[in-house]
Every structure is written in structure tokens, then in C-alpha cells.
Amino acid sequence: MTIGISPDGRRSRGGAPARDLGVTLGVEEEFLLVDAESRRPVGRADDVLATASAQCPAGTELHRELLTSQVEAASGVCTEIPGLADQVTKARQTLARAAAEHGLLLVSTGTPPLPAAEPVITSGPRFARIAEMYATVATTYEVCGCHVHVGVADRDTAVAVMNHLRPWLPTLLAISANSPFSRERDSGFASWRMMEQARFPGAGVPPWFADAAAYDREVDRLADCGVIVDSGMSFWLIRPSRHLPTVEFRVADALATTGETMLQAALSRALVGTALAELAAGREGPRIDDQTCAAAVWSAARYGLAGPAVDPLQGRTIPAVDQVEELVRRVRPSLEQRGDLAFVRQELAKLYRHGTGAARQLKAAAEGLGAVVDLLATGATS
């Protein structure tokens, strides 16, 4: 879930520990269900999940989400990008077929081009508590994200890795930007989802933490302050799992295609691998200014790859594509070690040539917002 909760007490999937740390990974993808005629989200998640459960591919779990118009697919633990891609593709196809049986389309986008007439919160005590605490901020939170889990040794290692990754989270957001529309209008942002998420307390890049205990104290403090439901919730763009030794990336918009999801997975794993190498060499993560990180997130949400980025390490603007290339340069040894470099280059070349999901949505909008939904429905199973 994009707001960082596990409503039914389940454990997050993906990224269980392995002997070679920073290898295992898994993905959680959130989707919208839209009516095939009106192309607006509709609250039919229970119907679609009941149909899809009988066809669910091995290793994949399907879940309800905050709104009744959302569903989630969580992959199993993988070590290779092709194997993960196979799971993700089959899960998307399974959900799309189930949706079609109910006159619906499955779309993968950070925000809907055409919003629901009135979003409905999924039933359950935890969802009810969220709706009560956050009121309209939650009840109108019609957004979807993509989460990547990468295995590490333990929670202390996860937090140390997070410190290294703080400067690069905005770049991952820029690459994933796929939510330009807000309530039937061009928002002017490549990722309006990130602006929606910013309305929650403590959103954005997490602070630098000395260890997992310091992280937990801060989360507990926010719970004591009454701004999060409990210590199982957070709004930061990356966090350590409370139940599994993984680093969980929660920065990306829901991505239009499987290839773009795999790009996020490959880059996320490479960042973790690079951070682990830095830690093994005795180098802790840089203490980047929180406001500079916030500026970098805002710029990534505003422009995606089409405009300037903020380099948090240098504290200056830089072309967004140059920032992406710097990320690839930094993690290249890890990408080469896992055999992912050629794939990453291939997917980035597509983005440079055709634009992010947000750019492609805006281009399709010349034919109307219905055409945008149709584009997303086609891409969801590709």
C-alpha cells in the first residue's frame, strides 16, 4: 500500500534473506479497476479478487487495498530479473482477465485520468481507523504505487543501507513518474501521486538514522503524537521491514509496463548492492540535508525526466537525464555482477526515446482521457 501499512497483519512478500546479500528481491504492484464503459474506477475489488484467486500464479499473492477500486499483486522471492518479470506479467494478466469477466479494465497508473465518482474505503477495522484519522486526505487518496523489496542481513543493515540510498530516491521517482492527472485535469506534475502522498505526516525521504533502534524510536514517537495509526505505519519513501530482513522501496508510481517495473527492481537492487559494498569498506551514508532531499523529491515529481533535477549530494540543479546516468554510473559494478546492465540500458533507452509513463499519458490525452485509460489498460499486461 502506498501509505505504508499492512491492514490485515500480513507479512510483506519478496526479498527473504540469502547467503549473498542484496540479491533477493520481490515486487508489490497496486492497480486500479475501471469500468470498461465509463473508464472511471469502480469498487469491484472483492469480485475481481474472488475470480482471480483461482487462477493466481504460483508464488504470487493478491490483496485488497485501501479503496475498493484497488487491488494488489505481491510477487514471491526471486533472484533473477527474468524470473521476477515472469511472475509480474502472469499476475497482471490474471488480474486483467478476472477484471474483464466483470466488465472492467485493469490499469497501472499512479493516479486515475478519470477519477471515481466517489471513492469507497475498503471494509475492515484498520481501514476504518485510517479513514477516521486522516479524513478526506485518506478517503480521496486514489493513488497506486510500486514497492520493491531487496534482501539484507537484518534491520540494522537495512537502516544503514537506507542512509546511503537517501540521495537517489528522487531519481527513482523521476524514472517512474506515471501520474500526471488530477481529477480530470493535467496537474502540471509528472507524479501527482507524490503530491497526494505529501499530504500525510512524515512523507518523503526519511531522516538519517544511526541504527534500527533510532528508526523505531522515531516511528513510535510519531505514533505517540497521534499522526500515524501505529508503529506499523509510515509514509517515508523507503523503510526497513518490521518482519523480514529487507529494504522496502516505496518511491515509485505504479508503472505502466512490466519492463518499467523491472527497471525499478534492477536499479533498486543495484543501489542496495552498492550500499552494502560501501558499508563493507567502512563508509556510512552521507548526511544529506533534509530540505535538499525534499527539494529533490518535489523536482522529480514536477518534471520527471523532462526537466531539471536536484542533485542532493551537490545541492544544485542538474538535467534529470544526467542524474539518471550518474546513478547508473554509480551502481554499474552491481548491475554487471547481477547481469542486469544490458537490461537497464535497454529500458532506459525506451524511456529516453518515448518518455516516462506520465509523458506518454499526456501525449495520448490529445485524443481524450478515455484514450489515456485505454493506453494504460493495454500497457498493464505488456
C-alpha positions in Angstrom: 0.0 0.0 0.0 1.3 3.4 -0.9 0.7 4.8 2.6 2.8 2.1 4.2 0.5 -0.2 6.2 -0.3 -3.8 6.3 -4.1 -3.7 7.0 -4.6 -7.4 7.6 -1.4 -8.1 9.6 0.2 -10.0 6.7 3.9 -10.0 6.2 5.3 -8.3 3.2 6.5 -10.7 0.5 9.7 -10.6 -1.5 13.3 -10.3 -0.5 13.8 -13.0 2.1 17.5 -13.3 3.2 20.0 -15.1 1.1 23.7 -16.0 1.7 24.6 -13.5 -0.9 23.0 -10.3 0.4 21.4 -7.8 -1.8 20.4 -10.5 -4.3 16.9 -11.5 -3.4 14.0 -9.2 -4.4 10.3 -9.0 -4.8 7.7 -6.6 -6.0 4.3 -5.4 -4.9 2.2 -3.6 -7.5 -1.1 -1.8 -7.0 -3.7 -1.4 -9.7 -7.0 0.4 -10.3 -10.1 -1.3 -11.6 -12.0 0.9 -14.0 -15.4 0.4 -15.7 -14.9 -0.5 -19.4 -17.6 1.9 -20.5 -17.1 5.0 -18.2 -13.4 4.3 -17.7 -13.8 5.5 -14.1 -12.6 3.5 -11.1 -15.3 1.3 -9.5 -15.4 -0.6 -6.2 -15.3 -4.2 -7.5 -12.1 -5.4 -5.9 -13.7 -8.2 -4.0 -15.4 -9.6 -7.1 -12.2 -9.4 -9.1 -10.1 -11.0 -6.4 -12.6 -13.8 -5.9 -12.3 -14.6 -9.6 -8.5 -14.2 -9.9 -7.7 -16.2 -6.8 -8.5 -19.5 -8.6 -6.1 -18.5 -11.4 -3.3 -16.9 -9.2 0.1 -17.9 -10.4 2.4 -19.8 -8.0 4.4 -17.6 -5.7 2.1 -14.6 -6.1 -0.4 -13.2 -3.6 -3.3 -11.0 -4.3 -4.7 -8.5 -1.8 -7.3 -5.8 -1.2 -6.2 -2.2 -0.8 -7.3 1.0 0.9 -10.0 1.6 -1.7 -12.5 -0.9 -3.1 -11.3 0.1 -6.6 -7.8 -1.1 -5.9 -6.1 -4.5 -6.0 -2.5 -5.5 -5.2 -0.3 -8.3 -6.6 2.7 -9.3 -4.5 5.4 -11.5 -6.1 7.3 -14.2 -4.4 11.0 -14.1 -3.6 13.2 -14.0 -6.8 16.9 -13.8 -7.5 16.8 -13.0 -11.3 15.0 -10.2 -13.1 13.6 -12.5 -15.9 12.0 -14.8 -13.2 10.6 -11.8 -11.4 9.3 -10.4 -14.8 7.6 -13.7 -15.5 5.8 -13.6 -12.1 4.7 -10.0 -12.5 3.5 -10.4 -16.1 1.4 -13.5 -15.2 -0.1 -11.7 -12.2 -1.0 -8.7 -14.3 -2.6 -11.0 -17.0 -4.5 -12.9 -14.3 -6.0 -9.8 -12.8 -6.8 -8.3 -16.2 -8.7 -11.5 -17.2 -10.6 -11.5 -14.0 -11.4 -7.8 -14.4 -12.7 -8.4 -17.9 -15.1 -11.1 -16.6 -16.7 -8.3 -14.6 -16.8 -5.7 -17.4 -13.7 -3.9 -16.0 -10.2 -2.9 -17.1 -7.1 -3.2 -15.1 -4.9 -0.1 -15.3 -1.5 0.6 -13.8 -1.1 4.3 -13.1 -0.2 6.5 -10.1 -3.5 8.4 -10.3 -6.6 7.8 -12.5 -7.1 10.0 -15.5 -10.8 9.9 -14.8 -11.5 9.7 -11.0 -14.2 7.7 -9.3 -17.5 9.4 -8.7 -17.0 8.7 -5.0 -14.1 6.5 -3.8 -15.1 3.9 -1.2 -12.9 2.8 1.7 -12.4 -1.0 1.9 -14.2 -2.5 4.9 -12.2 -3.6 8.0 -11.2 -2.1 11.3 -7.7 -0.9 10.3 -9.0 0.8 7.2 -11.7 2.4 9.3 -9.1 3.8 11.7 -7.2 5.3 8.8 -10.3 6.9 7.4 -11.2 8.4 10.8 -7.6 9.7 11.4 -6.9 11.2 8.0 -10.5 12.1 6.9 -10.6 13.5 3.4 -6.8 13.0 2.9 -7.4 9.3 3.1 -10.9 8.9 1.7 -9.9 10.7 -1.6 -6.4 9.0 -1.8 -7.0 7.3 -5.1 -3.4 6.5 -5.9 -1.3 3.4 -6.7 2.4 2.7 -6.3 5.0 0.0 -6.9 7.1 -1.3 -4.0 10.4 -3.2 -4.3 11.9 -5.3 -1.6 15.6 -6.3 -1.5 17.0 -8.7 1.0 19.7 -7.7 3.5 21.1 -9.3 6.7 19.0 -7.6 9.3 17.2 -4.4 10.2 20.3 -2.6 11.4 21.8 -3.3 8.0 18.6 -2.1 6.3 18.8 1.2 8.1 22.5 1.7 7.2 21.7 0.9 3.6 18.8 3.4 3.7 21.2 6.2 4.7 23.2 5.5 1.5 20.1 5.5 -0.7 18.5 8.8 0.5 20.1 10.9 -2.3 18.9 8.5 -5.0 15.2 8.1 -4.1 14.2 11.2 -6.1 15.9 9.8 -9.2 13.9 6.6 -8.9 10.8 8.7 -8.6 11.6 10.7 -11.8 12.1 7.4 -13.7 8.8 6.0 -12.5 6.7 9.1 -12.9 3.3 7.9 -14.2 0.6 10.1 -12.7 0.1 13.4 -14.5 -3.7 13.8 -14.0 -5.6 15.1 -11.0 -9.4 15.0 -11.1 -9.6 15.0 -14.9 -7.0 17.8 -15.4 -3.4 17.9 -16.3 -1.8 18.6 -12.9 1.4 20.0 -14.3 3.3 17.3 -12.4 4.8 14.1 -13.8 3.9 12.4 -10.5 0.8 13.9 -8.9 0.7 10.8 -6.7 3.7 12.1 -4.9 1.9 15.4 -4.2 -1.1 13.4 -2.9 1.3 11.4 -0.6 2.9 14.6 0.7 -0.3 15.5 2.5 0.4 12.8 5.0 2.6 13.4 8.0 6.3 12.5 7.7 6.2 11.8 4.0 9.2 11.9 1.7 12.8 10.9 2.2 13.4 9.6 5.7 15.9 11.2 8.1 19.4 9.8 8.5 19.3 7.2 11.3 22.1 5.7 13.4 20.5 2.3 13.6 17.2 0.4 13.6 16.6 1.3 17.2 16.7 5.0 16.3 14.4 4.4 13.4 11.9 2.6 15.6 12.0 5.3 18.2 11.1 7.9 15.6 8.2 5.9 14.3 7.0 5.2 17.8 7.2 9.0 18.6 5.0 9.7 15.5 2.5 7.2 16.8 2.6 8.8 20.3 2.0 12.1 18.7 -1.2 10.7 17.1 -0.3 11.3 13.5 0.1 7.7 12.4 -2.2 4.8 13.4 0.6 2.7 15.0 4.2 1.7 14.6 3.3 -0.5 11.6 2.7 2.6 9.5 5.0 5.1 7.9 4.9 7.4 4.9 8.6 7.5 4.1 9.8 6.5 0.6 12.0 3.7 2.0 11.9 1.7 5.2 13.1 -1.5 6.8 10.5 -4.2 7.1 9.5 -5.0 10.6 9.0 -8.7 9.8 11.6 -9.6 7.2 15.2 -8.6 6.6 14.5 -6.4 3.6 14.8 -2.8 2.5 11.5 -1.7 1.0 11.4 0.9 -1.7 8.1 2.7 -1.8 9.0 5.6 -4.0 7.7 4.6 -7.5 4.4 5.3 -9.1 2.5 2.3 -10.3 4.3 1.6 -13.6 2.7 1.4 -17.0 4.5 -1.8 -18.2 6.2 -4.8 -16.7 9.5 -3.6 -18.2 9.4 -0.4 -16.3 8.6 -2.3 -13.1 11.7 -4.5 -13.7 13.8 -1.4 -14.3 12.8 -0.1 -10.8 13.6 -3.6 -9.4 17.0 -3.8 -11.1 18.1 -0.3 -10.1 16.8 -0.7 -6.5 18.8 -3.9 -6.1 21.9 -2.4 -7.6 21.6 0.6 -5.2 21.4 -1.8 -2.2 24.3 -3.8 -3.5 26.4 -0.7 -3.9 25.5 0.5 -0.4 26.4 -2.9 1.1 29.8 -2.6 -0.6 30.3 0.9 0.8 29.4 -0.3 4.3 31.8 -3.3 4.0 34.5 -0.7 3.2 33.6 1.2 6.4 31.8 4.1 4.7 28.5 5.2 6.1 25.8 7.0 4.2 26.2 10.8 3.6 24.3 13.1 5.9 22.4 14.9 3.2 20.3 17.9 4.3 16.6 17.0 4.7 15.4 20.1 2.9 17.6 19.4 -0.1 16.2 15.9 -0.2 12.7 17.4 -0.1 13.5 19.8 -2.9 14.8 16.9 -5.0 11.6 14.9 -4.5 9.5 17.9 -5.4 11.5 18.5 -8.6 11.3 14.8 -9.6 7.5 14.8 -9.1 7.2 18.1 -11.0 9.3 17.3 -14.1 10.0 13.5 -14.2 12.8 13.1 -16.8 11.7 16.1 -18.8 13.2 18.9 -16.8 15.8 19.8 -14.1 16.6 17.6 -11.2 18.1 18.5 -7.9 21.3 16.6 -7.1 21.1 16.2 -3.3 24.8 15.3 -3.0 25.9 18.6 -4.7 22.9 20.7 -3.7 22.4 22.1 -7.2 20.2 21.6 -10.3 21.2 19.2 -13.0 19.4 17.8 -16.1 17.3 14.9 -14.9 18.8 12.5 -17.5 22.3 13.4 -16.4 21.2 12.5 -12.8 19.9 9.1 -14.1 23.2 8.5 -15.9 25.1 9.3 -12.7 23.0 6.8 -10.8 23.8 4.1 -13.4 27.5 5.0 -13.3 27.5 4.6 -9.5 25.7 1.3 -9.5 27.3 -0.2 -12.6 29.5 -2.7 -10.8 26.5 -4.1 -9.0 24.4 -4.2 -12.3 27.3 -6.0 -14.0 27.6 -8.5 -11.2 23.9 -9.5 -11.4 23.9 -9.4 -15.2 21.4 -6.6 -15.3 23.3 -3.8 -17.0 22.2 -4.6 -20.6 18.5 -4.8 -19.5 18.8 -1.5 -17.6 20.3 0.2 -20.6 17.6 -1.2 -22.9 14.8 0.1 -20.7 16.3 3.5 -20.1 16.7 3.9 -23.9 13.0 3.3 -24.2 12.3 6.0 -21.6 14.7 8.5 -23.2 13.0 7.8 -26.6 9.3 7.6 -25.7 9.2 9.4 -22.3 8.0 8.3 -18.9 4.6 6.9 -18.3 3.5 10.5 -17.5 4.7 11.8 -20.8 3.0 9.0 -22.7 -0.3 9.6 -20.9 -0.2 13.3 -21.8 0.5 12.5 -25.4 -2.4 10.1 -25.5 -4.7 12.8 -23.9 -4.8 14.6 -27.2 -7.5 12.0 -28.1 -9.3 12.4 -24.8 -8.9 11.0 -21.3 -10.7 7.8 -22.4 -7.8 7.2 -24.7 -5.4 7.5 -21.8 -7.2 4.8 -19.9 -7.2 2.6 -23.0 -3.4 3.1 -23.3 -2.9 2.2 -19.7 -5.1 -0.9 -19.9 -3.1 -2.1 -22.9 0.2 -1.5 -21.2 -0.8 -3.2 -17.9 -0.4 -6.6 -19.5 2.6 -5.9 -21.6 
